[in-house]
Amino acid sequence: MDLFAGCGGLTLGIAQAAHKRAVALDVRLAIDFETAPTKVFKANFPKANVREGTVESYFDGELGASLTNQEAETLAMIGEVGILIGGPPCQGHSNLNNHTRRDDPKNRLYLRMARAVEVLRPSAVVIENVLAVVNDKQQVVSRAIVHLKKLGYDVATSRIDLLKLGVAQTRKRHILLAIREDALPFGFSAADLLQIEDHKAASRDLRWAIGDLFGVRPKSFFDEAAVPNADNQRRMNYLFENDEHNLPNEERPECHRGNHNYTSMYGRLWWDRPSQTITSGFATMGRGRFVHPEAPRCLTAHEAARIQGFPDYFKFVDERVKPRYELTRTEVQVIIGNAVPPPLAEALTSRLFDADVLQASGGPSQSAEDDFAASAVSLAC
Ligand SMILES: C[S@@+](CC[C@H](N)C(=O)[O-])C[C@H]1O[C@@H](n2cnc3c(N)ncnc32)[C@H](O)[C@@H]1O
């Protein structure tokens, strides 16, 4: 079950781990309140039970209270859940959000995950967020931990570096893992199971992620860079004409000059380094270091999706059946920027399968993701 599911980056990671073990996966419920990511989720997981709505409307009870009528209905609809995963919105915690950070009402959505655990009692729970979630004024992480422990879960948290999971991007995430005590294998703790970083993994660079996409003929806006305004085009040309990766002060807009910490803004990427964190601003040079290493343009949606760790078989825009679902360029950018890189959930779930926290039996013999993964793999081959 996937809450705040977006387009399904976390679910895709689980599907990949399950598929490698020939395990059928059944997405009992995926919820997101935005239409555009929900469309992408449905297109990629056609048999999943995907709902467009708020998480609070399915889990509307107070922590510690008995189940509400709605929650009893949700439980009856879903039944037993092996893994509950979710990435509540994180704008309120983000250090990039100077106005509302640390005391945003949205941050309380983190605790809806704990309430969903209380209702469903899954074997494993994963809550993904930005590192700064621990600075939240309402202390949502500590409160969730206390509550989950009361419910009989072993809980651990970690700062996971996605570079150490093979993602070609500097991105670190805060992960909370909770395992129901009776599902915890002998000799293991949640903290052991959260050790997923591979310190020997070779750091991947941008060329590894997108080198083959340079010069592809676009079939849609997915492979076309956004058209910049004249000032930004001139700035990009400057970077190439002067063989620079950082734009000097005098070339920046006035409000960005002087002493600033925004060196990466208006910057150009390097082939032989990982990308900076992909955000929904990847198509605009003023939103980060998003200029392509070899051409005076910003990243395309396809390149950003690759850097996020999405395989090409995952459909953001279906170019064969036009338009199978209609999304704007901006919607696709937001969806990709908000997504959680699938290798994160793949690494975590693999560990849970290998330690027998998640069982390979008991599910339906055939499921949406089984079909999906099989077709996806054949497409990838
Ligand atoms: C960080 S994104 C999730 C990314 C997703 N977990 C993935 O793996 O790709 C957060 C998502 O939460 C959704 N959202 C925000 N508030 C919500 C709410 N109250 N109920 C349901 N969805 C919500 C947003 O539309 C957004 O798609």
The ligand as a MOL file (V3000), in Angstrom:
LIG
                    3D

  0  0  0     0  0            999 V3000
M  V30 BEGIN CTAB
M  V30 COUNTS 27 29 0 0 0
M  V30 BEGIN ATOM
M  V30 1 C 6.8620 13.6210 -2.4960 0
M  V30 2 S 5.4780 13.2840 -3.4800 0 CHG=1
M  V30 3 C 5.4030 11.5380 -3.4120 0
M  V30 4 C 6.2730 10.7940 -4.3650 0
M  V30 5 C 5.9810 9.3220 -4.4020 0
M  V30 6 N 6.0050 8.7260 -3.0930 0
M  V30 7 C 6.9470 8.5470 -5.3040 0
M  V30 8 O 7.4760 7.5580 -4.8590 0
M  V30 9 O 7.1470 8.9050 -6.4670 0 CHG=-1
M  V30 10 C 4.1480 13.6990 -2.4210 0
M  V30 11 C 2.7680 13.4580 -3.0450 0
M  V30 12 O 1.7890 13.6470 -2.0250 0
M  V30 13 C 0.6220 14.1310 -2.6340 0
M  V30 14 N -0.2060 14.7020 -1.5470 0
M  V30 15 C 0.0570 15.8180 -0.8170 0
M  V30 16 N -0.8550 15.9650 0.1580 0
M  V30 17 C -1.7050 14.9190 0.0450 0
M  V30 18 C -2.8410 14.4940 0.7770 0
M  V30 19 N -3.2700 15.2010 1.8120 0
M  V30 20 N -3.4730 13.3630 0.4020 0
M  V30 21 C -3.0360 12.6630 -0.6860 0
M  V30 22 N -1.9590 13.0070 -1.4030 0
M  V30 23 C -1.3020 14.1070 -1.0520 0
M  V30 24 C 1.1160 15.1030 -3.6830 0
M  V30 25 O 0.1610 15.2740 -4.7090 0
M  V30 26 C 2.4070 14.4160 -4.1580 0
M  V30 27 O 2.1680 13.6690 -5.3330 0
M  V30 END ATOM
M  V30 BEGIN BOND
M  V30 1 1 1 2
M  V30 2 1 2 3
M  V30 3 1 2 10
M  V30 4 1 3 4
M  V30 5 1 4 5
M  V30 6 1 5 6
M  V30 7 1 5 7
M  V30 8 2 7 8
M  V30 9 1 7 9
M  V30 10 1 10 11
M  V30 11 1 11 12
M  V30 12 1 11 26
M  V30 13 1 12 13
M  V30 14 1 13 14
M  V30 15 1 13 24
M  V30 16 1 14 15
M  V30 17 1 14 23
M  V30 18 2 15 16
M  V30 19 1 16 17
M  V30 20 1 17 18
M  V30 21 2 17 23
M  V30 22 1 18 19
M  V30 23 2 18 20
M  V30 24 1 20 21
M  V30 25 2 21 22
M  V30 26 1 22 23
M  V30 27 1 24 25
M  V30 28 1 24 26
M  V30 29 1 26 27
M  V30 END BOND
M  V30 END CTAB
M  END
